[in-house]
Every structure is written in C-alpha cells, then in structure tokens.
Amino acid sequence: PGERRVVFDEAAGISRYKVRKREASRRLERVEQNLLRLMDILAEVQKRLRSIKYQAGKARSYQAHTTRLKELRSLFTLAEYHRLSSQRQEIQAQADALADALAALSSRVARLQTARTASEAELTELERAAHEFDGRILAVSGEITTCQQRSEMLAGRARELADEIASEAARCEKLEARAEANAGEAESRKRQQADLEAELAGLSDRHESLAQRHLREQEAVRQLANRREDEKNGTLDLLRRTAELHNEINTYSIRRENLHSQRQRLSGRAEEIARGLEDLLAQQGALRAKLREADGVIADSTARLEQARRQSADLDGSTEQARAELSQAERRHSALLSRQAVLEEMQRRLEGVGEGTRRLLTAAREGRATFIRGMLGDFIETDVVHAGVITAALAEAEQSLLADRLEDVLAAAGQLKEMLSETDGVELICLDQLPPESGDDRPVRPDGVTACAADLVRCDADAGVARLVKALLGRTLVVES
C-alpha cells in the first residue's frame, strides 16, 4: 500500500507539493525567527530613544539657559560700560575744572589729589569685581563642556541607530521577497485545485455511467437465469413424458426419434445458456473489480483534493500574516528613519556644543584649522550599557578638542584669537604632550571590581587617542554599586 501510495502521488503530481510544503514551513520558521530578532532590536532601539529624548530635553534646557546667560552677560556689560563711562566723564569734568582753577586754587590741589586716589581705589575695586565675574564665566564654560560631551554621546548613539536601521531595511526586503514567493505558490496551488476538481467531476460522471451499465447487466443476468430455470423445468417434463411413453416405444418410434432430436437441441441450448451465464458472471466480477478500483481512485483523489485545499488555506493564512508583519515592519522602519533624520540634523548643527568649540569644529571642517583633529568623543566608542559609566568617568572631558602637536597650536594662536571671543572657553589636548606609558600604570583590582573604565572604550586603533584614554581612564575602576 505504501508503494502504491507513492505511485499515486507521483502520478497525481503531489510529491513535489509535499516538498514545497516542507520548504514553505522552513521558510515560515525562518521568518518567525527573524521577526523575533526584529522585535528584540526594536525594543532595544525604543529604550535607547527614550534615553536620547531625555538627553535632548536636557540639551534644550541647556541651550535656553545658555541664551539667557548671554543676554544677562550683555546687559551686565552694557551697564558696567555706562557706569564707567559716567564716572569717567565726571572725573574728566572735575580734572578740567581743577586744571582751569590750578593757578588760583593751588590750595585745593591736595584735595583734588585725594579725590583722584579715591577714584583709583574705586577702579581697583571694579577690576576685582571683573576678575570675580571672569571666574564665574569659567565655571559656566565648564558646564558648556559637559553639554558638548553629552552631544557627542548622542552622535555615537545616532550612528548605532543608523546601522540597526540598515539591517532592518535588509530584513524588510527579505520579507517582501518571501511574501511574493508565497503569493506565487498560492496561485499555483489554486490552479492545481481547479484541475483536481475538474478531474473529480470526470471521475464522478464515469462512476455514474459504470453504475448504470452494472444495473443493466444485472437485469440481463436475471432474465437469463429465469430462462434457464424454464428450460430446466421443460427438460424435467420431457423426461417424465419419456418414462411414461417407454411402454409405447414401438408404437411411437417415429415420435421418439423426434423427441430425441428435440432433446439434443435443448441440451445444446442449455449448455450454450450455461456458458453465456458463466461469461456474464465473469464480466460482472470484472465490472465489480473496476468499480472498486474507481471508488478507490475517487476516494484518493478526494483526499488529495481536501489536502490541497487545506494546504492552500494554510498558505493563504501564512501569506496574510507575513504581509501584516511586513507592513508593521515597514511602519517601524519609517519611524526609525524619521528619528535618524532628527538625530543627524542635531549632529550636523552641533547642538549642545559650546560656541567656541562649535566655531573651531566648523573651521576644522572647512580646512581653516587643520591642526584640530576633532573632539575626543568622535574618536571613542563604547556599548550602550556602559555609556553612563564612561560619561561619568570622563567628567566632561569627551568634548575636549584634540591636536597632534603643541607647536601647531602655538603657531595658530593668532588664528585662535580671531575665531574665539573673550567669553568662549575651549579645552585643547595636545597628544604629543601626554606622559609616556609605563608598565605599572594599571591599578590593582580588588574584589567587587567588574572592569577598568579604559577597557570599556574602543579607540579604532588610534595610538594617540588610546594613550589619552589610558591617561584619563586607566586608573578608574568600575564596580556594581
């Protein structure tokens, strides 16, 4: 039966559909695995976006405070300028009046000198206040450096999001190709289902014709059987009459011969009828065997048709599910692209970076400050899990500008003065001024220490930056709490 089943499957063309079904099942399993990985990646991206939104809010607050600080600084500078101008005008008027009256009022020269001394003391006090204000400006510049470092962290996370979006786009393209393949296979299954239904209709018509023929043959067999019984009864009657007329043989010899010839004819007729009946019985058995075979073929075709219908329904459901998942993935991909565009725009505008640092970075990009390599945050990378720890350990140093040699910075001192205002605070690190490495710089790790902060940072095989990171984080240990 198993070999016969295989032969029927090959004859009906179902074996290749079974192979396609197994291939489609494996493809659907791979699609489900890819969708699970996609959901995990999207969950991680959403977590990162929440952190980025929080940092973006802090950056906006910092920008608002920076703008307010600039306005207050301008107002204070104008007030001081007007006050000092008024004082200067008053002193100048007094000096002119004293100069005009010097010849006649020599006795008042001492008092005027005393007033001048008092004015100089007041100017000294004003200079001291100006120095205190400069100290406050330096403190605010430190806060600006911190915000610049956070902006660099945002730029690194934006690059990570760009890589993840590219991988999601490739997975969406694979899902679209698989959906198209499933749609084509569903169309072929529908056409095969229509062919099987047509074949089933033909077999049903043939079955009905065979059944009607079988009924006609059975009716003919019954008629022949009745005729045979009649002939048998006639033969018995003739035998009885022969026994009765045995005593009259001599008298009825002519009649006996006639009856004997008639008996021979009837015997031949009976044998002929018996042979015809045997042939009809054999034909009836063959017809019944063909009918059973046709019933088996019809049942097998019906089962295959039902299986093909179920497979077609399963493929339709899988195709619809794949299309829904593909549509959902496309919507998420579009959302990630819009978020990436916002982050790239923020990075392009250097939002959250101090005014002086922004000017120098812009000049370096335009080729006017070739001695500046960029910010430290552009050369280092770390995992999202360790981003907060590295930010705290660097203490706002990731927004420092890097230069290869101190000689280049000193040679461009005039250019730096032209680019920067008096209130701009910029921190430059010259890589050639770093202390030499020593073998015993690594700290001892006591119990409870998970890692050294320098081991959590990647520098893209830049030896100078690696030395700087080791100098900044080489003796910083990371613990659980």
TORLOBA-241673 format. One record per residue: y negated, z negated, x negated of N, C-alpha, C in turn. Coordinates in steps of 0.02 Angstrom, whole numbers, plus 32768, in hexadecimal, padded with zeros to 4 digits. Example, Ala and Ser with C-alpha at 12.3 -4.5 7.8 and 13.67 -1.06 7.14 Angstrom:
<sites>
811C7E7A7D6C80E17E7A7D9980A57E7A7D6C80707E9E7D7E80357E9B7D547FFE7E767D7B
</sites>
This chain:
<sites>
803D80007FD78000800080007FC180007FD67FC47FDC7F9C7F897FDC7F717F7980207F547FAF80437F3D7FA480867F227F8D80B67F597FAA80AC7F937F9580D77FCB7F4B80CA7FDC7F38808B7FD97EF1807A7FE67EC3809B7FB27ED980997F737EB080B87F3E7EAB81037F4A7EE381227F5F7EE2816A7F6C7EB2817A7FA57EB581517FDB7E87815B80137E3E81527FFE7E32811F7FD47DED81147FBC7DD4814F7F947E0081687F677DEC81A27F407DE081DF7F6C7E0D81E87F9F7E0582227FCB7DC6821D7FF57DB681E1800B7D7A81D880347D3B81D0800B7D4081CA7FC97D0481C37F9F7CE5817E7FA27D0E81497FAE7CF281057FB47CF180E17F717D1D80F57F437D2180D07F037CE080D17EDE7CBE810B7EDE7C7D810D7EBA7C4980E17EDD7C5080DA7F207C2180AE7F437C2E80657F307C6E80547F257C7C800F7F0F7C5E80037ECB7C6480357E9E7C46802D7E5B7BFA80267E627BDC804F7E8D7B9480497E967B8180067EB47BAC7FEC7EE17B9E7FAB7EFE7B9E7F757EC97BD17F787E9B7BD17F467E657B947F4D7E387B817F8B7E297B447F957E007B067F7B7E247B027F897E657AC87F707E8B7AC77F247E8D7B027F047E927B057EBB7E927AEC7EA07E4F7B037EC07E187AEB7EA87DD67AA07EB27DCE7A877EEB7DE87A3E7EF67DE47A187EC27E0C7A317EB27E487A107E807E717A117E3C7E4F7A487E2B7E2D7A4B7DEB7E097A177DEA7DD07A127E237DAC79DF7E257D7779987E207D94798D7E407DCE794B7E3C7DEF793C7DF47E02796F7DD07E1D79647D8A7E2F79547D607DF279787D6C7DBA79687D477D7D79227D557D64790E7D957D6678CA7DA77D5178957D877D7E78A47D847DBF78747D657DED786E7D1A7DE078A77CF97DD078A37CB27DBF78797CA77D8178857CD17D4D785B7CCB7D1178117CD87D2178057D097D4D77C07D197D60779F7CDF7D8377C47CBD7DB077A87C837DD377977C4B7DA277C47C407D7077B67C0C7D3E77777C1D7D1677717C5C7D0277367C707CDB76F77C697D0476F97C7D7D4476BE7C787D6F76AB7C2F7D7976DD7C027D8176CD7BBB7D8876AA7BA17D4976C37BB67D0E76A37BA17CD0765C7BBC7CCA76527BFC7CDF76107C1A7CDD75E07BF67D0C75F87BE37D4875CD7BBF7D7775B87B7B7D5A75E87B597D3975D67B197D19759F7B247CE475A87B587CBC75757B667C8975327B787CA875347B9E7CDF74F57BB27CFF74D07B757D1B74F67B447D3474D37B077D4B74AF7AE47D1274D17AE07CD874B07AC27C9E74737AEB7C89747A7B2E7C8B74427B597C7874087B527CA874177B4C7CEA73E17B437D1A73BC7B017D0D73E37ACC7CFC73C37A8D7CEE73967A927CB073AE7AB47C7D73857ABC7C4173497AEB7C4D73537B1D7C79731B7B497C8A72E47B227CAF72F97AF37CDC72C77AC97CFD72A17A9E7CCB72C57A837C9B72A37A5C7C6872737A877C3F72887AC67C31725D7AF37C0C721D7B037C3372257B0E7C7671E97B1B7C9F71BB7ADE7C9F71D87AA27CA571AE7A667CA2718A7A617C5F71AF7A727C2A71907A707BE871567AA27BE3715F7ADE7BFF712A7B107BFE70ED7AF87C2570F97AD87C5F70C17ABF7C86709B7A897C5F70C17A5C7C4070A07A277C19707C7A447BDC709A7A777BBD70797A977B8470377AB87B9970387ADA7BD26FFA7AF97BEB6FC57AC57BFA6FDB7A8E7C1A6FAB7A587C296F907A3A7BE96FBB7A327BB66FA57A167B766F717A447B556F7D7A867B586F4C7AB47B3B6F087AAF7B5F6F0B7AAA7BA36ECC7AA47BC96EA77A647BB66ECC7A2C7BB36EAC79ED7BA16E9179EF7B5A6EB77A0F7B2D6EA07A157AE86E607A3E7AE46E5D7A757B0A6E207A9E7B0B6DE47A777B276DF07A527B5F6DBA7A2B7B7C6DA279F57B4B6DD279D47B2A6DBE79A07AFA6D9779BD7AC06DAE79F87AA86D8A7A177A706D437A2B7A846D3B7A467AC16CF87A597AD96CCB7A1C7AE16CE879E57AFC6CC079A87B056CAA798D7AC16CD9798B7A916CC679747A4F6C9179A17A2F6C9979E37A3A6C687A107A1D6C237A057A3B6C1F79FE7A7D6BDE79F17A9D6BC179AE7A876BEB797C7A826BD2793A7A6E6BB7793B7A266BDF795A79F96BC9795D79B46B8B798A79AC6B8879BF79D56B4C79EA79D36B0F79C479E96B17799D7A1F6ADD79757A376AC879427A036AF9792179E56AE878F079B16AC6791279766AE0794C79646AC1796F792C6A797983793C6A6D799B79796A2979AD798D69FA7971798B6A14793979A569EA78FC79A469D978E7795D6A0D78E779316A0078D378EB69D1790378C969DB794578D869AF797678BA6967796D78D1695D795C791169197950792B68FA79137909692478DF7902690A78A478E068F878B37897692478DB7876691578EB783068D57914782A68CB79437859688D796B7857684F79407863685679127893681D78E678A1680D78B97865684378A0784568387876780B681B789E77D0683278DD77C968177906779267CD7915779C67B9792277DB6772792E77E9674678F077DC676578B677ED673E787877E5674C785477A4676D7878777367807857773467437841770B6711786C770A66D6785B76E166B1781E76FC66AE781B7740668777E4775E66B277A7776D66F477B27774671F777A77896753776C7754673E77617716676D775276DF6791771076EB676F76E47711678F76A3771E67CC76AA774D67CD76E27772680576EA77A1684177107783683B7722774268727747772168B1771D771D68A876DC770F68E276B0770A690876AD774D68DF76A77783690076A377C4692476E577D56905771D77C26926775E77CE6967776477A56966774C776769A3774D773F69DA7722775E69C376E8777A69F476BD779C6A1376E177D869E8770477FE6A02772B78386A32776278216A21778077E86A4D77B577CE6A91779877BA6A90775E779B6ACF773D77886AFA772E77C66AD7771777FB6AFC770978396B1B774978566AF4777F78516B0F77BF786A6B4C77D578426B4977CC77FF6B8377DE77D66BC077B477E76BB4777377F46BED774978096C0C7761784B6BDF777678786BF8779078B86C2077D078AE6C0977FB78806C2F783878716C73782778526C7477F478286CB577DE780B6CE577C778416CC977A278716CF3778B78A96D0E77C778D16CE377F878DA6CF9783478FE6D30785978D86D2A785C78956D5E787C786D6DA0785678726D9D781478736DDA77ED787B6DFB77FB78BF6DD177FF78F36DED781079356E0C785679356DED788479106E0978C8790C6E4D78C778E96E53789E78B46E94789878926EC9787B78C16EB7784A78E96EE8782F79196EFE7864794B6ECE788D79616EDE78C279906F0D78F679706F027903792E6F307931790B6F77791579096F7C78D279006FBF78B479026FE178BD79456FBA78B7797A6FD778C379BD6FEE790B79C46FC6793979A96FD8798079AD701A798D79887024796B794F70637974792B709F795B795470947923797770CA790979A270DC793A79D970A8795879F870B4798A7A2C70D879C87A0E70C679D979D070E87A1279AF71327A0379A7714379C47998718A79B2799471AE79BD79D6718D79AB7A0C71AB79B87A4F71B47A037A5A71837A2A7A4471897A737A4B71C67A8D7A2471D17A7279E9720B7A8779C2724C7A7879E7724F7A3D7A07728B7A2C7A2F72987A5F7A6572647A727A89726D7AA47ABF72827AE87AA372697AF97A68727F7B387A4972C97B377A3972E27AFD7A2173297AF87A1473527B007A53733B7AE37A89735F7AEB7AC9735F7B337ADF73277B567AD373257B9D7AE673587BC57ABE73637BB47A7F73957BD77A5873DB7BCA7A7273E77B8D7A8974287B7E7AA774337BA87AE573FE7BB17B0D74037BDC7B4974137C247B3473F57C3C7AFE74037C807AE8744D7C887AD574687C557AB174AF7C597AA074DC7C5A7ADC74CB7C317B0E74F47C317B4B74EE7C727B7174B27C917B6E74AA7CD27B8F74D77D067B6E74DE7D047B2C750B7D337B0B75547D287B2075677CE87B2675AB7CDA7B3D75B67CF47B8375847CEB7BAF758A7D067BF375907D527BF3756B7D737BC575707DBD7BC275B67DD37BAF75D67DB07B7F761B7DC27B6D764B7DB87BA776437D807BCB766F7D737C0476647DA77C3B76267DBC7C4676187DEE7C7A76387E317C6676377E437C2676577E817C1176A27E7F7C1E76C27E447C0E770A7E3F7C1D77197E427C6776EC7E247C9176F67E277CDA76EF7E6E7CF376C07E957CD576B87EDB7CEB76F77F037CDB77167EF77C9F77547F1B7C8E778C7F097CBF778F7EC77CD277C37EB37D0177B77ED27D4677787ED77D5C77687EF77D9C777D7F407D9C77747F637D6377897FA97D5F77D57FAF7D6577FA7F807D4578427F827D4B78587F767D9478367F477DB678477F3A7DFC783A7F777E2878027F9B7E1A77F47FD77E417829800C7E36783F80167DF7787480477DE978B580347E0D78C57FF37E0C79037FDE7E2E78FD7FE67E7A78C37FD97E9678B97FE37EDE78C2802C7EF178A7805A7EC878B080A27ED678FA80B67ED1791E809B7E9F796680AA7E99798C80917ED6797C80557EED799E80397F28798F80637F667951807C7F6B793F80A57FA6796780E67FA6796E81067F6B799681447F6779DF81377F7879FA80FF7F5F7A3F80EF7F6E7A4980E17FB87A1880C17FD87A1C80B480207A1D80F5804779F38126803279F3816780547A37818A804E7A55818880127A9681A880097ACC818580337AC8814280387AF8811D80627AF0813080AC7AB2813A80C27AA8814F81087AC7819381157ABD81C280E57ADC820480EE7B28820080EF7B4581D780C57B8E81CE80C57BA581AF81067B7E818081207B90816181607B91819581987B6081C481987B6081F881CB7B9D822581C47BB1823781857BED8260817B7C2C823E81947C3181FC81867C6C81D7819D7C6E81D381E97C3481CB82097C3381C982527C49820D826F7C33824582507C49828782687C95828F825F7CAE827882247CF7827C82197D1E8252824A7D038217825A7D2481EB828C7D25820C82D07CEF822F82E37CEE825183247D22828883267D2A82AF82EF7D5E82E382ED7DA482C682F37DAF828E82CE7DF1826E82D37DFF825483197DCB823A833A7DD48221837F7DE8825B83AD7DC7829583A77DD982CF83D17E2182E583C37E3382E683837E7882FA83727EAB82C9838E7E998289838B7EC7825683A77ED1826183F27E9B827084167EA1827B845E7ECD82B8846D7EC382F084467EEC832B84517F35831E84447F4482F8840D7F8982E783FE7FA882BB84347F80828D844F7F9A826284857FAB828B84C37F7F82BA84D47F8E82E4850F7FCC830F85037FD4832A84C88010835284B8804F832884BC804982E984A3808282BB84A6809682AE84EF806682A6851A8076829A8561809982D7858080828314856E80A28350858980EA8355857080F583458530813983498515816783158536814C82DA8542817582A78565818882BF85AC815A82E085CE816982F9861281A0832E860F819C835B85DC81D0838E85D58214836F85C68214833B859C82538319858C827282F985CA824782DA85F2826282BD8630828082F2865E825F832C8665827B8362868F82BE837A867482C2838486318302839A861483398366861E832783268619835982F28624837382F3866C834582FF869B835B830386E2838A833F86EC8377837686CD83A283B186D583E783A586B683E88382867D84298374865D8454834886898435831786A9845B82EB86D6847783148711844D834287298466836C876084A18396874A849C83B2870D84D383DB86F4851283B186EA8509837486D18543834886C985658339870C853B832C873D8557831E8780857E835B879B85618398878F858583D487A685C783DE878385C883CE8741860683D4871B863C83A587368628836787458658833787618674835087A48648836D87CC865F8388880D869183C08803868383EA87D186B1842187C486F4840787AB86F483D28783873383B6876C875C839A87A68738837987D4875D835E880E877A83968838875283CB8840876C8402886887A68424884587A68428880287DE844587DD881E841D87E7881683DA87E7885183B087F3886D83B9883A883E83C08867885483C988AE8875840E88B8885B843F889388768483889E88AF8494886D88C68461884888FC846F8819893D8486883D8947846988778982847C889E897C84C388B9893D84DB88BD8933851D88DA8926855288A4893E85458865892F8572882D894F85B78839898985B5884F89AB85F58857898686218889896E85FE88BD894E862588F28908863A88DD88E9860A88BB88A1861888AA88988626885F88C7864D884088C2865B87F88883868287E6887386B18811883586D7880387F886AA880587FA867E883887C1864F883E87BF861E880487FD860C87EA880085DE87B087E085FE877487F1863E876987D28660872F87868662873487708670877187278671877B8708862C876C872C85FA8787871285B6877B871485A38731874B85BC870E875085AC86C7871785CD869F8709860C86AF86D1862D868D868E860B869E868885F586DD864A85D286EF8644859086CA8680856F86C286808530869D866A853B86558683857186368670857F85F18625858C85EB860B85B1861B85C285BD8619859B857C862085B48551864F859085118658859684E5861985D084E785F985D784BF85BB85A784D8858585A3851B857D85738535854C852B8521855D851E8524859F84DB851085B584CD84C785A684FF849D85B084F6845585A284EB844885588512846C852E8508846484E684C2847C84D184AD84B384EF846984CC84E08434849984F5843E847C8530840F84498548840F840C851A844C83F88502845083BE84D5842B83CB84938437840984798413841A843A83C7841B844583B18438847E83698438848C834D83F18493837583C584B2835F838084BA8359835D8476838B836A844B8387834C84078349836583E1833B83A783E882FE83C283C782BF83A183E382BE83998425828383798444827B8330842D82B5830D842782B182C8840E829782C583C682AF82F5839D829782F78357824C8306835582368336837F81EE8344838281C68307839A81E382E383CB81C182A783E381B9827383AB81EF8269838281EA823A834A81B5824F831781B482928309818282AB82D9813B82A182F3813482AF833580F182A6835380DC825C8352810C822F835F80FB81E8835C80E881D38315810C81ED82E380FB81DD829D80B581F7828C80A6823682A2806382508296802E822882BA803F821182F7800F81E8831D800281A682F98038818682E0802E814882BB80048154827B8012818B82597FEB819B821D7FA281A8822E7F9681CC82667F5181D8827C7F2E8196828E7F54816982B17F36812882C17F24810182817F508104824E7F4080E2820F7F03810081ED7EFE814381ED7EC4816481CE7E84815281F47E89815182387E4E813F825F7E3980F782527E6B80C9824F7E5A808282417E3C807B81FC7E58809E81CA7E3D809B81877DF680B781847DEC80F081A67DA9810E81A77D7780E081CA7D8E80C082007D61809182247D4F805681F77D81803B81D37D73800381A67D428018816F7D4D805481527D1F806B811E7CD9807781397CD7809181787C95809C81977C70805A81A17C95802781B97C767FE581C37C5F7FC881807C897FD0814D7C767FB7810B7C387FDB80F07C37801D80FB7BFC804380E57BBD802E810B7BC6801F814C7B8C800781727B747FC481597BA47F97814B7B8F7F5581307B6D7F5C80EC7B897F8780C17B697F9280807B247FB080887B1D7FDE80B87ADB7FFC80C37AA97FC780DC7AC27F9B810A7A957F6681237A827F3680EA7AB57F2580BF7AA57EF980877A737F1980577A7C7F5A804A7A4D7F7C801E7A077F80803C7A047F8B807F79C37F8C809F79A07F48809979C87F1280A579AA7ECF809D79947EC1805779BF7ED4802679AC7EC97FE0796E7EF27FCD796A7F2F7FE7792F7F597FD878F07F3B7FF578F47F23803378B97F04805278A47EC5802C78D67E9D801878C67E617FF278A67E737FAF78C37EA57F8D78A67EBA7F4D785F7ED47F5578537EFA7F8D780F7F127F9977DF7ED97FA577F57EA67FCD77C97E6D7FD977BA7E477F9977EE7E3D7F7077E37E1B7F3077B57E447F0377BE7E867F0477937EB17EDB774B7EAE7EF377417EAD7F3576FC7EA87F4F76DC7E667F3C77047E307F4176E97DEF7F2D76D97DED7EE277057E0B7EB976F77E0D7E7176B97E377E6276AE7E6D7E8776727E967E7D76337E6F7E8F76367E487EC675FB7E207ED775ED7DEC7EA176217DCC7E8876167D9B7E5275FC7DBD7E1376167DF77E0575FF7E1C7DCB75B57E2E7DD2759F7E427E0E75597E527E18752D7E147E0F75457DDA7E29751F7D9C7E2075197D8A7DD6754F7D927DB0754D7D837D69751E7DB27D44751C7DF17D5874EF7E217D3774A67E0E7D4374967DF97D8174517DE57D90743E7DA77D68746D7D777D63745F7D3B7D3B74577D4D7CF174807D7B7CDA74797D907C9474367DB17C88741E7DD97CB873DD7DFA7CB073A57DC67CAB73AA7D917CD573767D5D7CD373777D3A7C8F73B37D2A7C7673B77D087C35739F7D357BFC73B07D757BFF73987DA37BCB734C7DAA7BCD732F7DAA7C0972E67DAE7C0F72C67D6F7BF172E37D347C0072CA7CF67BE272CF7CF87B9673077D117B7D730F7D157B3472DE7D477B1572D27D7E7B3772A57DB07B1C725E7D957B18724A7D6E7B4B72067D527B4B72007D147B2072387CFC7B0572387CBF7ADC721A7C847B0272307C7C7B4072177C447B6872327C037B4D72077BD07B4D721A7B8F7B32720E7B887AE771F77BBD7AC771EA7BBB7A7F719F7BAF7A74718E7B887A4171487B797A33711F7BB77A2370DD7BB27A2D70B27BEC7A2470B47C0579DC70B17BD679AB70B37BEB796570F57C0B7952712C7BEC7968716E7C09795A71757C4D797A715C7C5479B771607C9479DB71397CCA79B570FE7CB9799C70D77CEA797770FC7D02793871187CD17913713B7CE478D6717A7D0D78E4719F7CFB791971DA7D22792B71C77D69794071907D6E796671797DB1797B71657DDB793E71427DBB790F712E7DDE78D2716B7DF378A9719F7DC878A771DB7DDA788171FF7E1478A272007E1578E472217E4E790771FA7E8F78FC71B87E8A78F8718F7EC578ED718B7EDA78A471A77EB2787671A77EC37830716A7EAB780A71417E80782971057E67780771137E2777E1714B7E0677ED715D7DC977CA71A67DCF77B471B17DF8778271F67E06776D72177DCC774A71F17D9B7733720F7D63771172317D32774172257D39778272437D0C77B472837D2D77CD72BB7D0977C872FB7D2277E073067D15782A72E77CE2784572F07CD1788B72F67C86789373087C7078D073117C2978DD73587C1578CB73607BD578BA73A17BBB78A873D37BC478E273BB7BBC792073E97BC2795974067C07796173E47C3C794473FF7C807948743B7C8B791A74447C6078E874787C6A78B674B57C3D78C074B17C0E78EF74E97BE078F975037BE7793F75437BD8794775647BDA798875927B9E798D759F7B8979CC75CE7B5379D975EA7B5C7A1E761E7B387A2D763C7B3B7A7076107B187AA3761A7B2B7AE375F37B0C7B1876007AC17B1C763F7AAD7B0D76507A667B1276287A3D7AE0761B7A5A7AA575F97A357A7075AF7A437A6C75937A6A7A9B754D7A7E7A97751F7A417A9A752C7A137AC9750179D97ACF750379AD7A91753E79A57A747545797B7A38751E799A79FD752579DC79F3750379FD79BC74B779FB79C674A07A047A0574587A017A12743B79BD7A00746079887A15744879457A05744A793879B9747E79527997748579457950744F796A7927743D79A7793C740A79CD791873C479AF792273BA798B795A7379796A7965733F799C7960734479D37986730F7A05798C73087A31794E73377A2D791F73327A5678E3734A7A9D78EE736C7AAC792773857AF07931734E7B22793D730F7B0B794B72D77B39795572AE7B43791572C67B2978DE72A47B34789E72AD7B7C788872787B977868727B7BDB784E72997BDB780872C07C0F77F872E37C1377B872C37C49778C72BD7C39774B72A57C69771972D47C6576DD72DD7C9D76BC730B7C9E768372EE7C7B764672AE7C89763672907C6D75F9724D7C4E7608723F7C1875E571FE7BF675EB71C67C2275D071D57C4B759C71A17C75757F71867CA775B371B27CC275DD719B7CF07610716E7CCE7643717E7C90765471547C6B7684710F7C5C7666710E7C47762670CE7C38760670A57C7875FE70C67CB075EF70A17CEF75E870837D05762A70A27CF2766270897D0676A470617CCF76C570467CA0769D70217C6876BB6FE37C8176E16FBF7CB176C36F857CCC76E66F987CEE77276FCE7D1377266FE57D3477646FF97D00779870177CC87783702A7C9477B36FEC7C7577D26FB87C6B77AB6F7A7C4E77C66F5B7C7D77FA6F607CBE77EE6F457CED781F6F6D7CED785F6FB07CE5785A6FDA7CE778966FD77CA778BE6FCE7C6E789C6FD17C2D78BD6F8B7C1078C56F837BEB78FB6F447BC679056F4B7B8078E86F157B5B78EA6F177B1878CC6F447AE978F36F4E7AF779346F767ACA795D6FBF7ADD795F6FD27B17794370187B2C794570407B06790F70787AEA792470A47AC778F670E57AED78ED70F57B0178B071317B2878A171557B08786671977B03786C71BF7AE7783671E77B1E781571DD7B2777D471FF7B5B77AD72307B39777D726D7B55777872A07B3C774A72B17B74771972A67B6776D972B67B9776A472FD7B8A768B73287BBB7690736E7BB1767F73797BA77634734A7BC1760B73537BB775C373407B7175AC73227B4A75D8730E7B0675C673417AD275DD73797AE775F973AC7AB8760F73CD7A9775D273E17A5975D774027A38759F74467A577592745E7A57755574A07A74754674D77A4C7567750F7A6F757575477A4D7595756D7A247561758A79EF757975B479C4754F75F679B77573762979A8754E766B79A0756C767379627595764A792E758A765378EE75AD762078E575E57606791E760275D47918763775F47907767A7634791776847652790B76C5765C78C176CF764778A77709764D786077167696784C772476A4780D771B76E677F2772B76EB77EB7777772378017794772C77FD77DC775477BE77EE7734778D780B775977527822777E7762786277A27730787C77C7773978BB7796774378F477A8776E7923777D777B795D775077B87956774C77D479187722780F790D774A784D791D772F78787949775378B5795E774778EF792E770B78F6791376FD792F78E776BA792378C476AE794B7891766C794D78717642798278957602797378A075D779A178C675D379E578A575D479E8786275CF7A287840760D7A54784D76477A35785B76847A5C786876837A7C78AD76577A6778DA76537A82791E76237ABD792376047AD178EB75D17B0578EB75EB7B4178C475E17B7D78DE75F37BBC78BC75B47BDF78A375B67BFA7865757A7C17784675827C61783675B57C83784F75BF7CCB784575C27CDD77FA75E27CB577D375EE7CC3778B75AD7CCA776375767CA9777875377CAA775375377C6C772675397C7876E4753F7C3F76B675027C1276B874C57C3076BA74897C0776BB74847BDC76F974917BF97733748F7BD3777174C67B9E777275017BAF775675377B7E775375237B42772975007B4D76F174E87B1576C974B57AEC76EF74897B0E771574587AE9773C74797ABF777274AA7ADC779574CE7AB677C974F27A7B77AB750F7A85777075327A4E774F75007A17773B74C47A2C7725749179FB7712747879D4774F747379F77789745A79D677C5748F79AC77E974CD79C777EC750179A77815753D799077ED753C799877AB757779887783758A793F7785755B79127790756978CB7791756278AD77D7756678D8780A756378C2784F75A878C3786D75C0788B78877603788578A475FF788378F0763178A17910763478A5795A766B78767971765A784A79A1768A781B79BE768E78277A0976BF78087A2976C978137A71769177F47A9A767C77B87A8A764877957AB1762577637A84
</sites>
